């Protein structure tokens, strides 16, 4: 009963927002389109995106700007839910910001590392980050090289792990990405117990633990298949946390002599058994199936809980990923 009382208003709000998500029929319609402008006109009629598209001049109707609209819609949803949230719910929701921060830093690294001619173009994110984040977009936009970018993160939690990478003159973009991922997931895992309790802690533990396991599986697979890395190198690029993967299972996966042996080991894991991994599925599909199963099961079991918030943002981010993919496919015919 306490869950119903605590989450009644926010769950009602989320149900109303979820009704605005795209349907399977919408995706079928988009898949049949032949131009980005056609997709934009279609999304203009969808309440989740119309307000932001209407602010665009017709001359800005191309992929780069519509992807901004998708992100603005996500941030707007976050703001709406955050305003409805109570104290404990807000503590939980602040963990989402970590993912948005990592995405922003990764984007900035790509701009300065590859010496792109175009500017950072982050003004559309500034209001959201000024309100909810420790990162200063104003500072990040002044970065002209890697050293400046890292220094512009001084005072944030990301400075020290990235500063260590910057001390190596041979550091690559991959090294920075890896350091950021390893730090962010390891730190989230540590912080969750200090910040949350009860059901909020239970759900976040399950979510982060599952993501870490599945990311490690994908990283090990790619390390073996595409880079032919040996076990010590693979250990250094995986997150040192296991959730449903047992320690001895993890060791066997990393030390499998080849891809075929690795795949055979994966078949014995919790995830392969629960989500029926077979020769028709890739590890990426296993990841998606596992996350969909996790969020939907949590919400069915406890609709008046943090699971309602969690599931909504999973569905929203999944929608944005699908739309981004569709736009790319349509753009290139």
C-alpha positions in Angstrom: 0.0 0.0 0.0 2.9 2.4 0.8 4.2 1.9 -2.7 0.8 2.8 -4.2 0.6 5.9 -2.1 4.1 7.0 -2.9 4.1 6.3 -6.6 0.4 6.9 -7.5 0.9 10.4 -9.0 4.2 9.7 -10.8 3.0 6.4 -12.2 -0.1 8.2 -13.6 2.1 10.8 -15.1 4.4 8.2 -16.7 1.4 6.2 -18.2 0.2 9.4 -19.9 3.8 10.0 -21.3 4.0 6.4 -22.4 0.9 6.7 -24.5 2.8 9.2 -26.6 5.6 6.7 -27.5 5.6 5.4 -31.1 3.8 2.2 -31.9 4.8 -0.8 -34.1 2.6 0.6 -36.8 4.5 4.0 -36.6 7.8 2.2 -37.1 6.4 0.3 -40.1 5.3 3.6 -41.6 8.7 5.2 -41.0 10.5 2.1 -42.5 8.7 2.8 -45.8 9.7 6.4 -46.1 12.3 7.7 -48.6 13.6 10.9 -47.2 14.6 12.5 -43.9 12.1 15.4 -44.4 9.3 12.9 -44.8 10.2 11.4 -41.4 10.4 14.9 -39.8 6.9 15.7 -41.2 5.6 12.5 -39.8 7.1 13.1 -36.3 5.6 16.6 -36.3 2.3 14.9 -35.8 3.5 13.0 -32.8 3.0 14.7 -29.4 6.3 13.5 -28.1 8.2 15.5 -30.7 5.9 18.1 -32.3 6.7 20.9 -29.9 10.4 20.8 -30.7 10.0 20.2 -34.5 7.7 23.2 -34.7 10.5 25.4 -33.4 12.7 24.4 -36.3 12.9 26.5 -39.4 12.2 24.5 -42.6 15.8 25.1 -43.7 17.0 23.0 -40.7 15.0 19.9 -41.8 17.9 17.4 -42.0 19.3 14.6 -39.9 21.6 16.5 -37.7 18.9 18.8 -36.4 16.2 16.1 -36.0 18.6 14.1 -33.8 18.8 17.2 -31.6 15.0 17.1 -31.4 15.1 13.5 -30.2 17.5 14.4 -27.4 15.5 17.4 -26.4 12.4 15.3 -26.1 14.3 12.9 -23.8 15.5 15.7 -21.6 12.1 17.2 -21.5 10.6 13.9 -20.3 13.3 13.6 -17.6 12.5 17.1 -16.4 8.7 16.4 -16.3 9.3 13.2 -14.2 11.9 14.8 -12.0 9.5 17.5 -11.0 6.9 14.9 -10.0 9.4 12.8 -8.0 9.8 12.7 -4.3 13.1 12.9 -2.4 14.1 9.2 -2.7 12.9 9.0 -6.4 15.0 12.1 -7.2 18.1 10.4 -5.7 17.4 7.4 -8.0 16.9 9.6 -11.1 20.2 11.4 -10.6 21.9 8.2 -11.6 20.5 8.6 -15.1 22.5 11.9 -15.4 25.7 9.9 -15.2 24.9 8.2 -18.5 24.1 11.5 -20.2 27.4 13.0 -18.9 29.4 10.1 -20.2 27.7 10.5 -23.6 28.5 14.2 -23.7 32.2 13.7 -22.7 32.6 11.0 -25.4 31.1 13.3 -28.0 33.6 16.1 -27.0 36.5 13.7 -27.2 35.5 12.8 -30.8 35.3 16.4 -31.8 38.8 17.4 -30.5 40.5 14.0 -31.2 39.5 14.0 -34.9 40.0 17.7 -35.4 36.5 18.2 -36.8 35.9 21.5 -38.5 32.4 22.1 -37.2 31.9 23.5 -33.7 30.7 21.5 -30.7 27.1 22.6 -31.3 25.9 21.9 -27.8 23.8 24.9 -27.0 20.6 22.8 -27.2 21.9 20.8 -24.2 23.1 23.7 -22.1 19.9 24.5 -20.2 19.5 20.8 -19.2 23.1 20.3 -18.1 23.2 23.6 -16.2 20.2 22.4 -14.2 21.1 18.8 -13.5 24.7 18.1 -14.2 28.2 18.9 -12.7 29.5 19.5 -16.3 29.9 22.9 -17.8 29.1 23.0 -21.5 30.5 26.5 -21.6 33.9 25.2 -20.5 33.9 22.1 -22.7 33.1 24.1 -25.8 36.4 26.1 -25.4 38.5 22.9 -25.7 40.7 22.8 -28.8 42.8 19.7 -27.9 42.7 16.7 -25.6 44.8 18.4 -22.9 42.4 21.3 -22.7 39.3 19.1 -22.7 40.6 17.1 -19.8 41.6 20.2 -17.9 38.1 21.6 -18.5 36.7 18.6 -16.6 38.7 19.6 -13.5 36.4 19.8 -10.4 34.2 16.9 -11.7 34.5 13.2 -10.8 35.8 12.4 -14.3 38.9 14.5 -14.1 41.2 12.1 -12.3 40.6 8.9 -14.3 41.0 10.8 -17.6 44.0 12.8 -16.4 45.8 9.5 -15.8 45.1 8.5 -19.4 46.3 12.0 -20.7 49.7 11.4 -19.1 50.4 8.8 -21.7 51.6 10.4 -25.0 50.4 7.4 -27.0 46.8 7.4 -25.6 44.1 6.8 -28.2 40.5 7.7 -28.4 39.7 4.1 -27.4 41.8 4.5 -24.3 39.8 7.5 -23.2 36.5 5.8 -24.0 37.5 2.7 -22.0 38.8 4.7 -19.0 35.5 6.6 -18.9 33.3 3.5 -19.1 35.4 1.6 -16.5 35.3 4.5 -14.1 31.6 5.3 -14.6 30.3 1.8 -14.1 32.6 0.9 -11.2 31.7 4.2 -9.5 28.0 3.7 -10.0 28.3 0.2 -8.5 30.0 1.7 -5.4 27.7 4.7 -5.1 24.4 2.8 -5.2 24.7 1.5 -1.6 25.7 4.8 -0.2 22.9 6.7 -1.9 19.9 4.4 -2.1 18.0 1.9 0.0 15.2 -0.6 -0.1 13.5 -1.1 -3.5 15.4 1.7 -5.2 18.7 0.0 -4.3 17.3 -3.4 -5.4 16.3 -2.2 -8.8 19.4 -0.2 -9.5 21.6 -3.1 -8.4 19.7 -5.4 -10.8 19.9 -2.9 -13.7 23.6 -1.9 -13.4 24.6 -5.5 -12.6 22.9 -6.8 -15.7 24.3 -4.1 -18.0 27.8 -4.7 -16.7 27.6 -8.5 -17.3 26.3 -8.0 -20.8 28.7 -5.3 -21.7 31.6 -7.5 -20.5 30.3 -10.4 -22.6 30.3 -8.1 -25.7 33.7 -6.7 -25.0 35.3 -10.1 -24.5 33.7 -11.4 -27.7 34.9 -8.4 -29.8 38.4 -8.6 -28.2 38.7 -12.2 -29.3 37.1 -12.0 -32.7 38.4 -8.7 -34.0 41.5 -7.9 -32.1 42.9 -11.4 -31.2 43.7 -10.1 -27.7 45.2 -12.4 -25.0 43.6 -12.9 -21.6 45.7 -10.3 -19.6 44.7 -7.5 -22.1 41.1 -8.6 -22.0 41.0 -8.5 -18.2 42.3 -4.9 -18.3 39.4 -3.7 -20.5 36.5 -5.4 -18.7 34.6 -4.0 -15.7 35.9 -5.8 -12.6 32.4 -6.7 -11.4 30.2 -9.8 -11.9 26.5 -10.0 -11.2 24.8 -13.1 -12.6 28.1 -14.3 -14.1 30.1 -16.3 -11.5 33.7 -15.5 -11.0 34.8 -18.9 -12.4 32.5 -18.5 -15.4 34.0 -15.0 -16.1 37.5 -16.4 -15.9 36.6 -19.2 -18.3 35.1 -16.7 -20.8 38.1 -14.4 -20.8 40.6 -17.3 -21.0 38.7 -19.3 -23.7 41.4 -19.9 -26.4 39.2 -18.7 -29.3 35.8 -17.4 -30.4 34.2 -20.8 -30.8 35.2 -21.8 -27.3 34.0 -18.5 -25.9 30.6 -18.9 -27.5 30.3 -22.4 -26.1 31.1 -21.0 -22.6 28.4 -18.3 -23.1 25.8 -21.0 -23.8 26.2 -22.2 -20.1 25.6 -18.8 -18.5 22.5 -17.5 -16.8 21.7 -15.1 -19.7 21.9 -17.7 -22.5 19.6 -20.0 -20.6 17.1 -17.4 -19.5 16.9 -15.7 -22.9 17.4 -18.7 -25.1 20.6 -17.8 -26.9 21.1 -19.9 -30.0 22.9 -19.7 -33.4 20.2 -17.3 -34.7 21.0 -14.6 -32.1 24.0 -12.3 -31.7 25.3 -11.0 -28.4 23.8 -7.6 -29.2 20.4 -9.3 -29.5 21.0 -11.1 -26.3 21.7 -7.8 -24.7 18.5 -6.2 -26.0 16.3 -9.3 -25.1 17.8 -9.4 -21.6 17.2 -5.7 -20.9 13.6 -5.7 -22.3 12.9 -8.8 -20.2 14.4 -7.2 -17.1 12.5 -3.9 -17.2 9.1 -5.3 -18.3 9.2 -8.1 -15.6 10.1 -5.5 -12.9 7.2 -3.3 -13.9 4.8 -6.2 -14.0 5.8 -7.3 -10.5 5.9 -3.8 -9.0 4.0 -1.2 -11.1 3.9 1.3 -8.2 7.6 1.5 -7.7 10.8 2.9 -9.2 10.4 0.2 -11.9 7.7 2.4 -13.6 10.3 5.2 -14.0 13.0 2.8 -15.1 10.9 1.1 -17.7 9.7 4.3 -19.2 13.2 5.7 -19.8 14.4 2.4 -21.2 11.5 2.5 -23.7 12.1 6.2 -24.5 15.9 5.7 -25.1 15.1 2.6 -27.1 12.7 4.6 -29.3 15.4 7.3 -29.9 17.9 4.6 -30.9 15.4 3.1 -33.4 14.6 6.5 -34.9 18.3 7.4 -35.2 18.9 4.1 -37.0 16.0 4.6 -39.3 17.2 8.1 -40.2 20.6 6.8 -41.1 19.1 4.0 -43.2 16.8 6.4 -45.0 19.6 8.9 -45.6 21.8 6.3 -47.2 19.0 4.6 -49.1 
